[in-house]
Amino acid sequence: MDGGRPSAVVVGAGPNGLAAAITLARRGWRVQILEQASRIGGGVRTEPLTLPGFRHDVCSAVHPMAQASPFFQGLPQEVLGLEWVHPPVAAAHPFDGGGAAILVGSVEETAAGLGRDGAAYRRVVGQAVTDWEALAPQLLGPPRIPRHPLVLGRFGLRALRSAESLARQSFREREARGLFAGLAAHSLVPLEKAGTASFGLVLAAVGHTYGWPFPRGGAGVIARALATHLETLGGRITVDHPVRSLDDLPAVDAVLLDVTPRQLLAIAGERFPPRHRRRLRRFRYGPGVFKVDWALDGPIPWTAEACHRAGTVHLGGTLEEVVSSEAEVGRGDHPERPFVLLAQPSRFDPTRAPPGRHTAWAYCHVPHGSTLDMTQRIEAQVERFAPGFRSRVLARHTRNTRELELENPNLVGGDIGGGANDLRQLLFRPIPAFSPYRTPDPRVFLCSSSTPPGGGVHGMCGFHSARAVLRAQGA
């Protein structure tokens, strides 16, 4: 203890660990973060992966949920100093023949580009945008008694459906169907599964409310800004400090672990009753990703004009193609034509590459633990919608699921979401519990994306975990 101040150790300096530490430090706690890697940030880092002068986001690149996050909104923005870049088009979804559907800030403008599905889009997605302020506290935290039950019920009638059925029954044309399928595919769950529509609705609503921005200079700027803010609050961060057991830690009032259930069991499992250990072992991880970073000698030569204005491009074609691709991954197969998520930050942020050059980043979903090289299949999808793309590649850097996990143990089997996002586990993670952040040891708390609200760079898992600590301490 330090002058009577309560103290905490946070294990892991990813965005949730940093958020947990900041939340406690702002309440006067003495906080230290221990990070096993030599750099902070977890998946929120930017590094020169290819050639000199090219800076690539190691994992996350575009951060719509950070803008929507009450944790980030509650921080002093002038202190963080983050400059958010908002591309003219949040996300584009091209089709064969040169057309593309786009997600932009305005519901009306997006709907206007969807032809006869414009009215349906305004009805389905526009309602979520209208209700977002009431929905956000419910969607960005643990399950709770809703303050606005009618609003939540109205959202749930659509969100609990499968993305495939909602898209087919709501929209008639390929543009709206494909756009919604691409948004929902961020779930890493086959789109015929219940609950996948929620991802499409939330990402569309956030896009219309806050955009899909990224920080100038790269994702690593977020981690550095949070770390600097923590240090101004008196918090400390120690890197190159692995924690293998609670016995490795000093005596403190609370320990918060930014890890998945597998690491939680390894570090603290001996402190838990056998039944709790069995429940944690049943936690399921989702599919993995195969990621490619490119150094390019020019911009990607998209056929669809809208793609040149987009920060994010979804490559998968029609609803039927995206559904088929994600279903193959769900069966443990590797699709020949994978759904590809691509970000092109250097179009709007010249700090990412030398003058006249560009960077791009993409991944596709693959079975959990896959080691298959998907480079050619990913590049074929880019070439499909941007003929001549391959001729612009100066260098590439790839990571399969095993390499991703080796670099960041939280990415178990290449799962970037902290666990499978099927309906049951999306609502109740890591196990059904009144407080999903608490453990049987009253000093030990979980603060990773394996807790609500799940994956994404929003810090809300750490924020809610820290608030659980404060409640437990009567603060």
Buried (B, 14 or more C-beta within 10 A) or exposed (E): EEEEEBBBBBBBBBBBBBBBBBBBBBBEBBBBBBBBBEBBBBBBBBBEBBBEEBBBBBBBBBBBBBBBBBBBEEBEEEEBEBEBBBBBBBBBBBBEEEBBBBBBBEBEEBBEBBBEBBEBBBEBBBBBBBBBEBBBEBBBBBEEEBEBEEBBEBBBEBBBBBBBBBBBEBBBBBBBBBBBBBBBBBBBBBBBBBBBBBBBBBBBBBBBBBBBBBBBBBBBBBBBBBBEBBEEBEBEBEEEBEBEEBEEBEEBBBBBBBBBBBBBBBBBBEBBEEEBBEBBEEBBBBBBBBBBBBBBEEBBBBBBEBBBBBBBBBBBBBBBBBBBBBBBBBEEEBBEBBBBBBBBBBBBBBEBBBEEBBBBBBBBBBBBBBEEEBBEBBBBBBBBBBEEBEEBBBEBBBBBBBBBBEBBBBBBBBBBBBBBBBBEBBBBBBBEBEBBBBBEBEBBBBBBBBBBBBBBBBBBBBBBBBBBBBEBBEE
